[in-house]
Amino acid sequence: MTGTAPEPVARWGDLKKRVISAVFMLVVGISELWLGGMSFNLLVFALTGVMYWELANMTAPGRRRTPVAMGVLAAACLAGAVILRDDLAAALLILPGLALALTPRRDRRISTLYGICIMVAGYGLIDLRGPGMPAILWLVLVVIVSDVAGYFVGRIVGGPKFWPAISPKKTWSGTVAGWIGAMVLSSFFVLSGHAPWQLVMIAPVVALAGQMGDIAESWLKRRAGVKDSSSLIPGHGGFLDRFDALIGAVVLVMLLSLVMSLPMPGPKILGP
């Protein structure tokens, strides 16, 4: 008997590969978060370079050398920005984006802006890890919990689409489930004494920023006519496909930190 797979099989067919890849990435991620220092920094440099390569390759297909050069430039500029940590660091974070803007490619403006976001996110991950584990652990878990909750609730419950023109798989049910999951997670940080209660209030905003990072990457892929940013991660596509939400969340936190004091988790808080 031929034909399309039954709906339950089609819906969950990629689950095994996704779980295996996710577990592997989770183990590596937790290990590096725990280690911190140069080991964590090197991982972020490498991830930033790979994601820049994927972005450059999507927006200028057929140019083999240019995307590789973009990835190397991005990793090197991020390393330089982390080492310098002064006004020149900001220029280094923008430089790879300018390189995107000055080379032939489609959607030059949005790809340039997204490229700068990748750089800011890389710098932000290292900056947040510097003082210790709580802040970056919370941020990463917010992205993971909201993504997992949105994935399962969206596929089980379904319902109206969040933004069908750009990301046809995302539903309002999954989106709201992600917000709730982020708030529940943040409540544990508050109850454990590692964060003030205001953290629960900003959690859904950070989760939404993560979702918008996902949607921005989906828009770029749709414009480029590709399903995944690459095929490096079985079941997940490329690294941009897996870390796009984290990019959005980190960029929002970094921007908000410039204008206000964020109630981020820290060492255990004593007293009221």
VEXDRENKE-862822 format. One record per residue (C-alpha): residue number from 1; z, y, x. Coordinates in Angstrom, 1 decimal. Example, Ala and Ser with C-alpha at 12.3 -4.5 7.8 and 13.67 -1.06 7.14 Angstrom:
2
<pt pos="1" c3="7.8" c2="-4.5" c1="12.3"/>
<pt pos="2" c3="7.1" c2="-1.1" c1="13.7"/>
# end
This chain:
272
<pt pos="1" c3="0.0" c2="0.0" c1="0.0"/>
<pt pos="2" c3="-1.1" c2="3.3" c1="1.4"/>
<pt pos="3" c3="-0.1" c2="6.9" c1="0.6"/>
<pt pos="4" c3="2.6" c2="9.3" c1="1.5"/>
<pt pos="5" c3="6.1" c2="8.1" c1="2.3"/>
<pt pos="6" c3="8.7" c2="8.2" c1="-0.5"/>
<pt pos="7" c3="10.5" c2="11.5" c1="-0.8"/>
<pt pos="8" c3="13.8" c2="10.2" c1="0.6"/>
<pt pos="9" c3="12.1" c2="8.7" c1="3.6"/>
<pt pos="10" c3="10.0" c2="11.8" c1="4.3"/>
<pt pos="11" c3="13.1" c2="14.0" c1="3.8"/>
<pt pos="12" c3="15.3" c2="12.2" c1="6.3"/>
<pt pos="13" c3="12.6" c2="10.6" c1="8.6"/>
<pt pos="14" c3="13.4" c2="12.9" c1="11.5"/>
<pt pos="15" c3="17.2" c2="12.6" c1="11.2"/>
<pt pos="16" c3="17.7" c2="9.9" c1="13.9"/>
<pt pos="17" c3="15.8" c2="11.8" c1="16.6"/>
<pt pos="18" c3="17.5" c2="15.1" c1="15.6"/>
<pt pos="19" c3="21.0" c2="13.5" c1="15.8"/>
<pt pos="20" c3="20.4" c2="11.9" c1="19.2"/>
<pt pos="21" c3="19.0" c2="15.1" c1="20.7"/>
<pt pos="22" c3="21.7" c2="17.1" c1="19.1"/>
<pt pos="23" c3="24.5" c2="14.9" c1="20.5"/>
<pt pos="24" c3="23.0" c2="15.1" c1="24.0"/>
<pt pos="25" c3="22.7" c2="18.9" c1="23.9"/>
<pt pos="26" c3="26.2" c2="19.1" c1="22.5"/>
<pt pos="27" c3="27.7" c2="17.0" c1="25.3"/>
<pt pos="28" c3="25.9" c2="19.1" c1="27.9"/>
<pt pos="29" c3="26.7" c2="22.3" c1="26.2"/>
<pt pos="30" c3="30.4" c2="21.6" c1="25.8"/>
<pt pos="31" c3="30.6" c2="20.4" c1="29.4"/>
<pt pos="32" c3="29.1" c2="23.6" c1="30.7"/>
<pt pos="33" c3="31.2" c2="25.8" c1="28.4"/>
<pt pos="34" c3="34.2" c2="24.0" c1="29.8"/>
<pt pos="35" c3="33.2" c2="24.4" c1="33.4"/>
<pt pos="36" c3="32.0" c2="28.0" c1="33.1"/>
<pt pos="37" c3="31.3" c2="29.9" c1="36.3"/>
<pt pos="38" c3="28.2" c2="29.4" c1="38.3"/>
<pt pos="39" c3="27.3" c2="26.1" c1="36.7"/>
<pt pos="40" c3="27.3" c2="27.7" c1="33.2"/>
<pt pos="41" c3="25.4" c2="30.7" c1="34.6"/>
<pt pos="42" c3="22.7" c2="28.5" c1="36.1"/>
<pt pos="43" c3="22.2" c2="26.6" c1="32.8"/>
<pt pos="44" c3="21.8" c2="29.9" c1="30.9"/>
<pt pos="45" c3="19.3" c2="31.2" c1="33.6"/>
<pt pos="46" c3="17.3" c2="28.0" c1="33.2"/>
<pt pos="47" c3="17.4" c2="28.1" c1="29.4"/>
<pt pos="48" c3="16.3" c2="31.7" c1="29.3"/>
<pt pos="49" c3="13.4" c2="31.0" c1="31.6"/>
<pt pos="50" c3="12.2" c2="28.0" c1="29.5"/>
<pt pos="51" c3="12.5" c2="30.0" c1="26.2"/>
<pt pos="52" c3="10.5" c2="32.8" c1="27.8"/>
<pt pos="53" c3="7.9" c2="30.3" c1="28.8"/>
<pt pos="54" c3="7.7" c2="29.0" c1="25.3"/>
<pt pos="55" c3="7.4" c2="32.5" c1="23.8"/>
<pt pos="56" c3="4.7" c2="33.5" c1="26.3"/>
<pt pos="57" c3="2.8" c2="30.3" c1="25.7"/>
<pt pos="58" c3="2.9" c2="30.6" c1="21.9"/>
<pt pos="59" c3="1.6" c2="34.2" c1="21.9"/>
<pt pos="60" c3="-1.0" c2="33.7" c1="24.6"/>
<pt pos="61" c3="-2.2" c2="30.1" c1="24.4"/>
<pt pos="62" c3="-4.6" c2="28.8" c1="27.1"/>
<pt pos="63" c3="-3.1" c2="30.8" c1="29.9"/>
<pt pos="64" c3="-1.3" c2="28.2" c1="31.9"/>
<pt pos="65" c3="-0.1" c2="30.3" c1="34.8"/>
<pt pos="66" c3="1.0" c2="33.4" c1="32.9"/>
<pt pos="67" c3="3.7" c2="31.7" c1="30.7"/>
<pt pos="68" c3="5.1" c2="30.0" c1="33.8"/>
<pt pos="69" c3="5.3" c2="33.3" c1="35.7"/>
<pt pos="70" c3="6.9" c2="34.9" c1="32.6"/>
<pt pos="71" c3="9.6" c2="32.2" c1="32.6"/>
<pt pos="72" c3="10.3" c2="32.6" c1="36.3"/>
<pt pos="73" c3="10.5" c2="36.4" c1="35.9"/>
<pt pos="74" c3="12.9" c2="36.1" c1="33.0"/>
<pt pos="75" c3="15.3" c2="33.8" c1="34.8"/>
<pt pos="76" c3="15.2" c2="35.9" c1="38.0"/>
<pt pos="77" c3="15.8" c2="39.2" c1="36.1"/>
<pt pos="78" c3="18.7" c2="37.7" c1="34.2"/>
<pt pos="79" c3="20.3" c2="36.5" c1="37.4"/>
<pt pos="80" c3="19.8" c2="39.9" c1="38.9"/>
<pt pos="81" c3="21.4" c2="41.6" c1="35.8"/>
<pt pos="82" c3="24.4" c2="39.3" c1="35.9"/>
<pt pos="83" c3="24.9" c2="39.9" c1="39.6"/>
<pt pos="84" c3="24.5" c2="43.7" c1="39.5"/>
<pt pos="85" c3="26.2" c2="44.5" c1="36.1"/>
<pt pos="86" c3="25.3" c2="48.2" c1="36.3"/>
<pt pos="87" c3="22.7" c2="50.5" c1="34.8"/>
<pt pos="88" c3="20.0" c2="48.7" c1="36.7"/>
<pt pos="89" c3="21.0" c2="45.5" c1="34.9"/>
<pt pos="90" c3="19.7" c2="47.0" c1="31.6"/>
<pt pos="91" c3="16.3" c2="47.7" c1="33.2"/>
<pt pos="92" c3="16.1" c2="44.1" c1="34.5"/>
<pt pos="93" c3="16.8" c2="42.8" c1="31.0"/>
<pt pos="94" c3="13.9" c2="44.9" c1="29.6"/>
<pt pos="95" c3="11.4" c2="44.2" c1="32.5"/>
<pt pos="96" c3="10.2" c2="40.7" c1="31.2"/>
<pt pos="97" c3="9.6" c2="42.2" c1="27.8"/>
<pt pos="98" c3="7.4" c2="44.9" c1="29.4"/>
<pt pos="99" c3="5.5" c2="42.2" c1="31.2"/>
<pt pos="100" c3="4.8" c2="40.6" c1="27.8"/>
<pt pos="101" c3="3.7" c2="43.9" c1="26.4"/>
<pt pos="102" c3="1.3" c2="44.5" c1="29.3"/>
<pt pos="103" c3="-0.5" c2="41.2" c1="29.2"/>
<pt pos="104" c3="-3.0" c2="40.1" c1="26.6"/>
<pt pos="105" c3="-1.4" c2="38.3" c1="23.6"/>
<pt pos="106" c3="-1.1" c2="38.3" c1="19.9"/>
<pt pos="107" c3="1.7" c2="40.1" c1="18.0"/>
<pt pos="108" c3="2.5" c2="42.0" c1="21.2"/>
<pt pos="109" c3="5.2" c2="44.2" c1="19.6"/>
<pt pos="110" c3="7.2" c2="41.6" c1="17.9"/>
<pt pos="111" c3="6.9" c2="39.2" c1="20.9"/>
<pt pos="112" c3="8.1" c2="42.0" c1="23.2"/>
<pt pos="113" c3="11.1" c2="42.7" c1="21.0"/>
<pt pos="114" c3="11.9" c2="39.1" c1="20.7"/>
<pt pos="115" c3="11.6" c2="38.6" c1="24.4"/>
<pt pos="116" c3="14.1" c2="41.4" c1="25.0"/>
<pt pos="117" c3="16.4" c2="39.7" c1="22.5"/>
<pt pos="118" c3="16.2" c2="36.5" c1="24.5"/>
<pt pos="119" c3="17.3" c2="38.4" c1="27.6"/>
<pt pos="120" c3="20.1" c2="40.1" c1="25.9"/>
<pt pos="121" c3="21.3" c2="36.8" c1="24.4"/>
<pt pos="122" c3="21.3" c2="35.2" c1="27.9"/>
<pt pos="123" c3="23.3" c2="38.1" c1="29.3"/>
<pt pos="124" c3="25.6" c2="38.0" c1="26.3"/>
<pt pos="125" c3="26.4" c2="34.3" c1="26.7"/>
<pt pos="126" c3="27.5" c2="34.8" c1="30.3"/>
<pt pos="127" c3="29.4" c2="37.9" c1="29.4"/>
<pt pos="128" c3="31.3" c2="36.2" c1="26.6"/>
<pt pos="129" c3="32.1" c2="33.2" c1="28.6"/>
<pt pos="130" c3="33.6" c2="35.3" c1="31.4"/>
<pt pos="131" c3="37.1" c2="36.0" c1="29.9"/>
<pt pos="132" c3="37.5" c2="32.4" c1="28.8"/>
<pt pos="133" c3="36.5" c2="29.8" c1="26.2"/>
<pt pos="134" c3="37.7" c2="31.0" c1="22.8"/>
<pt pos="135" c3="35.1" c2="33.8" c1="22.0"/>
<pt pos="136" c3="32.0" c2="31.9" c1="23.1"/>
<pt pos="137" c3="33.2" c2="28.7" c1="21.6"/>
<pt pos="138" c3="33.7" c2="30.4" c1="18.3"/>
<pt pos="139" c3="30.2" c2="32.0" c1="18.4"/>
<pt pos="140" c3="28.5" c2="28.7" c1="19.3"/>
<pt pos="141" c3="30.4" c2="26.8" c1="16.6"/>
<pt pos="142" c3="29.5" c2="29.4" c1="14.0"/>
<pt pos="143" c3="25.9" c2="28.9" c1="14.7"/>
<pt pos="144" c3="26.2" c2="25.1" c1="14.8"/>
<pt pos="145" c3="28.3" c2="24.8" c1="11.6"/>
<pt pos="146" c3="26.2" c2="27.2" c1="9.6"/>
<pt pos="147" c3="23.0" c2="25.4" c1="10.8"/>
<pt pos="148" c3="24.3" c2="22.0" c1="10.0"/>
<pt pos="149" c3="25.7" c2="23.0" c1="6.6"/>
<pt pos="150" c3="22.5" c2="24.8" c1="5.7"/>
<pt pos="151" c3="20.4" c2="21.8" c1="6.8"/>
<pt pos="152" c3="22.3" c2="19.2" c1="4.7"/>
<pt pos="153" c3="23.1" c2="21.3" c1="1.7"/>
<pt pos="154" c3="19.6" c2="22.7" c1="1.6"/>
<pt pos="155" c3="18.0" c2="19.3" c1="1.7"/>
<pt pos="156" c3="20.4" c2="17.8" c1="-0.8"/>
<pt pos="157" c3="20.8" c2="20.6" c1="-3.3"/>
<pt pos="158" c3="17.5" c2="22.4" c1="-2.8"/>
<pt pos="159" c3="16.8" c2="25.3" c1="-5.1"/>
<pt pos="160" c3="15.2" c2="28.7" c1="-4.6"/>
<pt pos="161" c3="13.8" c2="29.5" c1="-1.2"/>
<pt pos="162" c3="15.4" c2="32.2" c1="0.9"/>
<pt pos="163" c3="12.2" c2="33.6" c1="2.4"/>
<pt pos="164" c3="9.3" c2="31.2" c1="1.5"/>
<pt pos="165" c3="6.6" c2="33.3" c1="3.0"/>
<pt pos="166" c3="8.0" c2="32.9" c1="6.5"/>
<pt pos="167" c3="10.4" c2="30.0" c1="6.5"/>
<pt pos="168" c3="9.5" c2="27.8" c1="3.5"/>
<pt pos="169" c3="12.2" c2="25.2" c1="4.2"/>
<pt pos="170" c3="15.2" c2="27.5" c1="4.0"/>
<pt pos="171" c3="17.0" c2="27.7" c1="0.6"/>
<pt pos="172" c3="19.6" c2="30.0" c1="-0.8"/>
<pt pos="173" c3="21.9" c2="27.0" c1="-1.3"/>
<pt pos="174" c3="21.7" c2="26.2" c1="2.4"/>
<pt pos="175" c3="22.1" c2="29.8" c1="3.4"/>
<pt pos="176" c3="25.3" c2="30.3" c1="1.3"/>
<pt pos="177" c3="26.6" c2="27.0" c1="2.6"/>
<pt pos="178" c3="26.1" c2="28.2" c1="6.1"/>
<pt pos="179" c3="28.1" c2="31.4" c1="5.4"/>
<pt pos="180" c3="30.9" c2="29.4" c1="3.8"/>
<pt pos="181" c3="31.0" c2="27.0" c1="6.7"/>
<pt pos="182" c3="31.2" c2="29.9" c1="9.2"/>
<pt pos="183" c3="34.2" c2="31.3" c1="7.3"/>
<pt pos="184" c3="36.0" c2="28.0" c1="7.1"/>
<pt pos="185" c3="35.5" c2="27.5" c1="10.8"/>
<pt pos="186" c3="36.8" c2="31.0" c1="11.6"/>
<pt pos="187" c3="39.9" c2="30.3" c1="9.4"/>
<pt pos="188" c3="40.9" c2="27.5" c1="11.8"/>
<pt pos="189" c3="40.7" c2="29.9" c1="14.7"/>
<pt pos="190" c3="42.9" c2="32.4" c1="12.7"/>
<pt pos="191" c3="45.4" c2="29.7" c1="11.6"/>
<pt pos="192" c3="45.7" c2="28.4" c1="15.2"/>
<pt pos="193" c3="46.7" c2="31.9" c1="16.3"/>
<pt pos="194" c3="43.6" c2="32.6" c1="18.5"/>
<pt pos="195" c3="42.1" c2="35.3" c1="16.3"/>
<pt pos="196" c3="43.0" c2="38.0" c1="13.7"/>
<pt pos="197" c3="42.1" c2="37.4" c1="10.1"/>
<pt pos="198" c3="39.2" c2="39.9" c1="10.3"/>
<pt pos="199" c3="37.3" c2="37.2" c1="12.2"/>
<pt pos="200" c3="36.7" c2="35.4" c1="8.8"/>
<pt pos="201" c3="35.1" c2="38.6" c1="7.4"/>
<pt pos="202" c3="32.5" c2="39.0" c1="10.2"/>
<pt pos="203" c3="31.7" c2="35.2" c1="10.4"/>
<pt pos="204" c3="29.1" c2="35.2" c1="7.6"/>
<pt pos="205" c3="27.5" c2="38.3" c1="9.1"/>
<pt pos="206" c3="27.1" c2="36.5" c1="12.5"/>
<pt pos="207" c3="25.8" c2="33.4" c1="10.6"/>
<pt pos="208" c3="23.3" c2="35.6" c1="8.8"/>
<pt pos="209" c3="22.2" c2="37.1" c1="12.2"/>
<pt pos="210" c3="21.7" c2="33.6" c1="13.4"/>
<pt pos="211" c3="19.6" c2="32.8" c1="10.4"/>
<pt pos="212" c3="17.5" c2="35.9" c1="11.0"/>
<pt pos="213" c3="16.9" c2="34.9" c1="14.6"/>
<pt pos="214" c3="15.6" c2="31.6" c1="13.2"/>
<pt pos="215" c3="13.4" c2="33.3" c1="10.7"/>
<pt pos="216" c3="12.0" c2="35.7" c1="13.4"/>
<pt pos="217" c3="11.0" c2="32.7" c1="15.5"/>
<pt pos="218" c3="9.5" c2="31.0" c1="12.5"/>
<pt pos="219" c3="7.4" c2="34.1" c1="11.8"/>
<pt pos="220" c3="6.1" c2="34.0" c1="15.4"/>
<pt pos="221" c3="5.2" c2="30.3" c1="15.1"/>
<pt pos="222" c3="3.5" c2="30.8" c1="11.8"/>
<pt pos="223" c3="1.4" c2="33.7" c1="13.3"/>
<pt pos="224" c3="0.6" c2="31.5" c1="16.3"/>
<pt pos="225" c3="-0.3" c2="28.6" c1="14.1"/>
<pt pos="226" c3="2.1" c2="26.1" c1="15.7"/>
<pt pos="227" c3="4.8" c2="23.9" c1="14.2"/>
<pt pos="228" c3="7.2" c2="24.0" c1="17.2"/>
<pt pos="229" c3="7.6" c2="26.3" c1="20.2"/>
<pt pos="230" c3="7.1" c2="23.3" c1="22.4"/>
<pt pos="231" c3="7.7" c2="19.5" c1="22.4"/>
<pt pos="232" c3="10.5" c2="19.4" c1="25.0"/>
<pt pos="233" c3="13.3" c2="18.3" c1="22.7"/>
<pt pos="234" c3="12.6" c2="15.1" c1="20.5"/>
<pt pos="235" c3="13.2" c2="15.9" c1="16.9"/>
<pt pos="236" c3="13.8" c2="19.6" c1="17.5"/>
<pt pos="237" c3="10.6" c2="20.8" c1="19.1"/>
<pt pos="238" c3="11.3" c2="23.4" c1="21.8"/>
<pt pos="239" c3="14.3" c2="25.2" c1="23.1"/>
<pt pos="240" c3="13.4" c2="28.3" c1="21.1"/>
<pt pos="241" c3="13.5" c2="26.1" c1="18.0"/>
<pt pos="242" c3="17.0" c2="25.0" c1="18.8"/>
<pt pos="243" c3="18.5" c2="28.2" c1="20.2"/>
<pt pos="244" c3="16.7" c2="30.8" c1="18.0"/>
<pt pos="245" c3="19.8" c2="31.2" c1="15.8"/>
<pt pos="246" c3="22.1" c2="31.5" c1="18.7"/>
<pt pos="247" c3="19.8" c2="34.3" c1="20.1"/>
<pt pos="248" c3="20.2" c2="36.2" c1="16.8"/>
<pt pos="249" c3="24.0" c2="35.7" c1="16.7"/>
<pt pos="250" c3="24.6" c2="36.7" c1="20.3"/>
<pt pos="251" c3="22.4" c2="39.8" c1="20.1"/>
<pt pos="252" c3="24.3" c2="41.0" c1="17.0"/>
<pt pos="253" c3="27.7" c2="40.5" c1="18.7"/>
<pt pos="254" c3="26.5" c2="42.4" c1="21.8"/>
<pt pos="255" c3="25.1" c2="45.3" c1="19.7"/>
<pt pos="256" c3="28.3" c2="45.5" c1="17.6"/>
<pt pos="257" c3="30.5" c2="45.5" c1="20.7"/>
<pt pos="258" c3="28.8" c2="48.7" c1="21.8"/>
<pt pos="259" c3="29.9" c2="50.6" c1="18.7"/>
<pt pos="260" c3="33.2" c2="48.9" c1="17.6"/>
<pt pos="261" c3="36.0" c2="46.7" c1="18.7"/>
<pt pos="262" c3="35.2" c2="43.2" c1="17.5"/>
<pt pos="263" c3="38.0" c2="40.9" c1="16.4"/>
<pt pos="264" c3="36.8" c2="38.1" c1="18.7"/>
<pt pos="265" c3="39.0" c2="35.1" c1="19.5"/>
<pt pos="266" c3="41.0" c2="35.1" c1="22.6"/>
<pt pos="267" c3="44.1" c2="33.6" c1="24.2"/>
<pt pos="268" c3="46.6" c2="32.6" c1="21.6"/>
<pt pos="269" c3="47.9" c2="35.6" c1="19.7"/>
<pt pos="270" c3="51.7" c2="35.9" c1="19.3"/>
<pt pos="271" c3="53.4" c2="37.8" c1="16.5"/>
<pt pos="272" c3="51.9" c2="39.1" c1="13.3"/>
# end
